[in-house]
Amino acid sequence: MKDKNFLIKNLILALLVILLSIYPILYLKDAEFGGADDMAEEAITQVDRNYKPWFAPLWEPPSGEIESLLFALQAAIGAGFIGYYFGFARANKNADR
């Protein structure tokens, strides 16, 4: 009984994640999915037309796809560390029992 409820709950959560991922692609066809850095710079230049950034990046990715790949890789590595920590903590807790 417990395993069946666990499976159903996980399937519902997986379905919600898939729906949340697909929704923007299907219904926001002409949307521009830009980064927060670009939006902030645009807002600052609206306030002060003479704005010049304090420094430039050391390396600029060759394309937006590479930039997205690096961002996703960074997020995956971070999620991996967090998942490892929680798994390790849970295993320690179960080992103490």
C-alpha positions in Angstrom: 0.0 0.0 0.0 2.8 2.4 1.0 4.8 1.7 -2.2 1.7 2.2 -4.4 1.0 5.7 -2.8 4.7 6.6 -3.2 4.6 5.6 -6.9 1.4 7.5 -7.6 2.7 10.6 -5.8 6.0 10.5 -7.8 4.1 10.0 -11.1 1.9 13.0 -10.4 4.9 15.1 -9.5 6.8 14.0 -12.6 3.7 14.8 -14.8 3.6 18.3 -13.2 7.3 18.9 -13.9 6.7 17.9 -17.6 3.7 20.1 -17.9 5.5 23.1 -16.4 8.4 22.5 -18.8 6.2 22.2 -21.9 3.8 25.1 -21.2 6.2 27.9 -22.1 7.2 26.2 -25.3 3.7 25.7 -26.5 1.9 28.9 -25.4 4.6 31.6 -25.3 5.7 31.3 -29.0 7.2 34.8 -29.5 8.6 35.2 -26.0 12.2 36.1 -25.5 13.8 34.0 -22.7 16.6 36.4 -21.8 18.8 36.4 -18.8 18.4 38.6 -15.7 21.8 40.3 -16.4 20.6 41.6 -19.8 17.3 42.8 -18.2 19.2 44.6 -15.5 21.5 46.3 -17.9 18.6 47.4 -20.0 16.8 48.9 -17.0 19.9 50.8 -15.9 20.5 52.2 -19.4 16.9 53.5 -19.3 17.6 55.4 -16.2 21.2 56.6 -17.1 22.0 56.7 -20.8 25.7 57.2 -20.1 26.0 53.9 -18.1 29.2 52.0 -18.7 29.8 48.6 -17.1 32.6 48.6 -14.5 34.3 45.6 -16.1 34.0 43.1 -18.9 33.9 39.3 -18.7 37.2 37.5 -19.0 35.8 35.1 -21.6 32.6 35.4 -23.6 31.0 32.2 -24.8 30.9 31.9 -28.6 27.1 31.5 -28.8 24.0 31.6 -26.7 23.7 27.9 -26.9 27.1 27.4 -25.3 26.2 29.9 -22.6 23.0 28.0 -21.9 24.9 24.7 -21.8 27.4 26.1 -19.3 24.6 27.4 -17.1 22.8 24.1 -17.2 26.0 22.3 -16.4 26.6 24.6 -13.4 23.0 23.9 -12.2 23.4 20.1 -12.7 26.7 20.1 -10.7 25.1 22.1 -7.9 22.0 19.8 -7.8 24.4 16.8 -7.7 26.2 18.2 -4.7 22.9 19.0 -2.9 21.5 15.5 -3.8 24.7 13.8 -2.6 24.5 15.7 0.7 20.9 14.8 1.4 21.5 11.2 0.4 24.6 11.0 2.7 22.7 12.6 5.6 19.8 10.2 5.2 22.1 7.2 5.0 23.9 8.4 8.2 20.6 8.9 9.9 19.4 5.4 8.9 22.8 3.9 9.9 22.4 5.4 13.4 19.1 3.5 13.9 
